[in-house]
Amino acid sequence: MNAAQHHRRRELIAGLRALAAFLDSHPQVPVPRYGAIRVSVHTNYDTDATTEPEAIAEVERIAALLGTTPTVEGGHHVAGMEFGSVRYEAVLVTRAAMARRAALDSYSDAITLDEIEEA
């Protein structure tokens, strides 16, 4: 871990502790009712992985550290662990999955809501 990564890690941990202390001392401040708060590490951006296979291997490495098995679905590689209502996860979305999504989105202007409502 280089100095910049170490600094970001310390900042994240300090921020999470500060948030927890603030929420604990301010019970009138609402918190999310549904779903987990997510801390997501995107292995193609947040680690030293430089290729897609390395980023996938990083998800698998993190899964092993968490004592879990990564899930792979539709080009999404995810390993995670819950801490109450907080979820830590490592994620990699393959280029192929992103390309499929971009192709799907390329049709988004073909139909407008006004046309649907008039039908």
C-alpha positions as CSV (number, residue, x, y, z in Angstrom):
1,M,0.0,0.0,0.0
2,N,1.5,3.3,-1.0
3,A,1.3,6.5,1.0
4,A,-1.7,7.9,-0.9
5,Q,-3.7,4.7,-0.5
6,H,-2.8,4.6,3.2
7,H,-3.9,8.2,3.6
8,R,-7.3,7.6,1.9
9,R,-7.8,4.5,4.0
10,R,-7.1,6.4,7.3
11,E,-9.4,9.2,6.1
12,L,-12.3,6.8,5.3
13,I,-11.9,5.0,8.7
14,A,-11.9,8.4,10.5
15,G,-14.9,9.6,8.5
16,L,-16.9,6.5,9.3
17,R,-16.1,6.8,13.0
18,A,-17.0,10.4,13.0
19,L,-20.3,9.7,11.3
20,A,-21.1,6.9,13.8
21,A,-20.3,9.2,16.7
22,F,-22.4,12.0,15.3
23,L,-25.4,9.8,14.7
24,D,-25.0,8.2,18.1
25,S,-25.0,11.6,19.8
26,H,-27.8,13.1,17.6
27,P,-30.7,10.6,17.7
28,Q,-33.0,13.1,16.1
29,V,-31.1,12.9,12.8
30,P,-32.8,10.3,10.6
31,V,-30.9,7.4,9.1
32,P,-31.9,5.3,6.1
33,R,-34.9,3.0,6.9
34,Y,-34.4,0.5,4.0
35,G,-31.3,-1.2,2.6
36,A,-27.7,-1.2,3.5
37,I,-25.3,1.7,3.5
38,R,-22.6,0.6,1.0
39,V,-18.9,1.2,1.0
40,S,-17.9,0.0,-2.5
41,V,-14.4,-0.6,-3.8
42,H,-14.3,-0.7,-7.6
43,T,-11.3,-2.8,-8.2
44,N,-10.6,-1.4,-11.7
45,Y,-10.2,2.1,-10.1
46,D,-9.5,1.8,-6.4
47,T,-6.7,-0.8,-6.5
48,D,-3.5,-1.3,-8.3
49,A,-5.1,-3.6,-10.9
50,T,-4.3,-2.4,-14.4
51,T,-6.1,-5.0,-16.5
52,E,-9.6,-6.5,-16.3
53,P,-8.2,-10.0,-15.3
54,E,-6.2,-8.3,-12.5
55,A,-9.4,-6.5,-11.3
56,I,-11.3,-9.7,-11.3
57,A,-8.5,-11.4,-9.4
58,E,-8.6,-8.5,-6.9
59,V,-12.4,-9.2,-6.3
60,E,-11.5,-12.8,-5.6
61,R,-8.6,-11.8,-3.3
62,I,-10.9,-9.5,-1.3
63,A,-13.5,-12.2,-1.2
64,A,-11.0,-14.6,0.4
65,L,-10.0,-11.9,3.0
66,L,-13.7,-11.5,3.8
67,G,-14.2,-15.3,4.0
68,T,-16.8,-15.3,1.3
69,T,-17.3,-16.3,-2.3
70,P,-17.7,-13.7,-5.0
71,T,-20.8,-13.7,-7.1
72,V,-20.6,-13.4,-10.9
73,E,-23.7,-12.4,-12.8
74,G,-24.0,-10.6,-16.1
75,G,-20.4,-9.5,-16.0
76,H,-20.6,-8.1,-12.5
77,H,-18.1,-9.6,-10.1
78,V,-19.0,-8.8,-6.4
79,A,-17.7,-9.8,-3.1
80,G,-19.2,-8.4,0.1
81,M,-19.8,-8.6,3.8
82,E,-22.4,-7.0,6.0
83,F,-21.7,-5.2,9.2
84,G,-25.3,-4.7,10.5
85,S,-26.8,-2.4,8.0
86,V,-23.5,-1.4,6.5
87,R,-22.1,-3.4,3.5
88,Y,-18.5,-3.4,2.4
89,E,-18.1,-4.7,-1.2
90,A,-15.6,-5.1,-3.9
91,V,-17.0,-4.7,-7.4
92,L,-15.8,-5.2,-11.0
93,V,-18.1,-4.6,-13.9
94,T,-16.5,-6.0,-17.1
95,R,-16.1,-4.0,-20.2
96,A,-18.5,-6.4,-22.0
97,A,-21.2,-5.8,-19.4
98,M,-20.7,-2.0,-19.7
99,A,-20.9,-2.3,-23.5
100,R,-24.1,-4.3,-23.3
101,R,-25.6,-1.6,-21.1
102,A,-24.4,1.2,-23.4
103,A,-26.1,-0.6,-26.4
104,L,-29.3,-0.9,-24.4
105,D,-29.2,2.8,-23.4
106,S,-28.5,3.7,-27.1
107,Y,-32.3,3.1,-27.7
108,S,-33.4,5.3,-24.8
109,D,-34.3,8.2,-27.1
110,A,-36.3,6.0,-29.5
111,I,-39.5,6.2,-27.3
112,T,-40.6,9.2,-25.3
113,L,-43.0,9.1,-22.4
114,D,-45.4,11.4,-24.2
115,E,-45.9,8.8,-26.9
116,I,-46.6,6.1,-24.3
117,E,-49.1,8.3,-22.4
118,E,-51.0,9.2,-25.6
119,A,-51.5,5.5,-26.5
